[in-house]
Amino acid sequence: MKQMEESVCKISIDKKVCGMAFIVSGNFLLSAGHSFVNLNSNQLITAEFLDGTQTSLNLLHYRYDKNHLIDYAILNMENNFGKNKGLPMAFPKNITGKFIGLGNGKILPGFSNSQGEIIGLYLKSEDEFMIKLSSKEQGQEGFSGAPIFSISCGAV
């Protein structure tokens, strides 16, 4: 999907890839919070897009709470190179079907495609849930923060 290829980027801290992110809107990116737990203020965060463009990032907020299934980070790009279109987002609780993704897999370095099935939900409470996936690629290191794009919803 072209929009995903234009919106997804690798995130590096001091030139070491730590995960993925994707444009939500304008200059704002969404990623996985656990990638930033040990970050200190002296470290440089950068994004690299599939087309090779790179920009510095500012970490605006992150939260990682494994007990409550919370794991997100919001970042701001210094330059978005006209990449203003964020990926569409949806939050359905009853979702199944195929998904696609784009990450930075450890086994296949660089940008790697992923695909699989959404097989249900893990419900911790009415408001705390995770989507269960079945995928050969998505579980490997390097896909943290990558979008899970539902084919049936047409959204992340």
N, C-alpha and C positions, 0 to 999 in steps of 0.2 A: 504494500500500500504506500503510495507516494507521500501522503501526508505524514505517515509514521516515519518514513525515511528522512523527511525534512525536520521533524520535531524531536527525534531521539538523539541523545548525545552520550558520550562516555564522560564520566566525571573522574578527574584526577586530583589527588592531593599531593603537592610537591612532585609532580610528574609521575606519580604512581597511580595507575587506574584502580579505583576503589568501587566502582559501580556505574550505574546508568541513571539517566534522568530524562524527562520529556517536558516539552513546553506545554504549559497549561493555558497561558494567555500572555500576550505581549512579551515582556522580559522575564516572566516568572516560570520557574521549573519546579517539578515535583520529583522527589527521589526518595530513597530509603533512609530513615533516620539513623539506623545502626552504623551506617558508613561514616558518620561524623561524631560518634561518641567520644573518641580520643583526640579530636581536633584541638589544636591550640591556635591562638590568635596570630602567630607568626607564619602559619602555613598558607601556601597559595593554593586556591581551589580553581580549577579550570575545566572548561567543557570543550569537547571536540565532536563536531558533527560529522556525519557520513561523508559530506562533501569536502571535508578537511578543514573547514573554518573552525577557528578556536577563539575563545573569549574567557576572560577572568570572571569569576563568580563571587558573589557575597552570600554567605549563609545567613538567611533572615531568621529562621526558626527551625528547630528540629525537635522531635520527641521519639524516644524509643522506650517502650515499656512492654517487655515480653509478657508479663502477667496479664495485661489488659489488651493484648494484641494490637498495640499501637506502634507504628514504625513509619514515620514520614519525615521529610525535610522539605523546606521551601527555600529556594535559592533565587537570586536575582542576577541576570546576565548584564555585564557592563555594555555589551554590544550584541544586538540580536540579528544583525545582518539582514534585516527585513523579514526574518522568520517569525512573523507575528501570529501565525495560525497555530493555536493550540489544538491538541487532540480532543475530540468530543468525549465527555465523561458521563457515565450513568452509574447509579447505585442500586440496582435491583437486588432483592434478596433471593428471588426464585430464578436462578439463571443456570442454564446448562448449554451444551453445544461446543462447537469448535472455537479455538482462539489462536491468534498469531501474536508473535512478539519479536523484538529486536534487542539483542543484548551484546555483551562483550565476553563471550564464553571463554573459559580457561582452556578447553580442549580445542576449540576452533578460534584462535586469536583474531582480533579485529572485530568488526561487526558481524554478529551471527544471528541468523533467523531461528526462531523457535515456533513450535506449533504444538497443539495438543487438544485435550478435552477438558471442559469445566465439568466436574463430576459431582458437585454438590457444595454444601456449606459445612463448616465447623462452627457451631453456635456455642459461644461461651455464655451469652445472655442475649436478651432481646436486642440490645444495642451493640454488642461485641461479637463480631463474626469474621471469619476468614473464608475465602473461596478455595475449595479443594481443586487441585489441578492434577492432570495426568499428562506428563510430557517427558521425553528423554532429555531435552535440552534445558528446559526452564529451571530445573533444580540445581544445575551446576553453578559453580562460582563464577561471578561476572555478570549475573543477570539481576542483581539487587538493584531495585529502583526502576527496572525496565517496565514499560507498559504491557499490560495484558489486555489485548484488544479482542473483545468478544465479537465474533462474526454476526451472531443473531441480534445483538444490541446495536451494532455499528458504533461502538464506543469502548473506551477504556473502563 
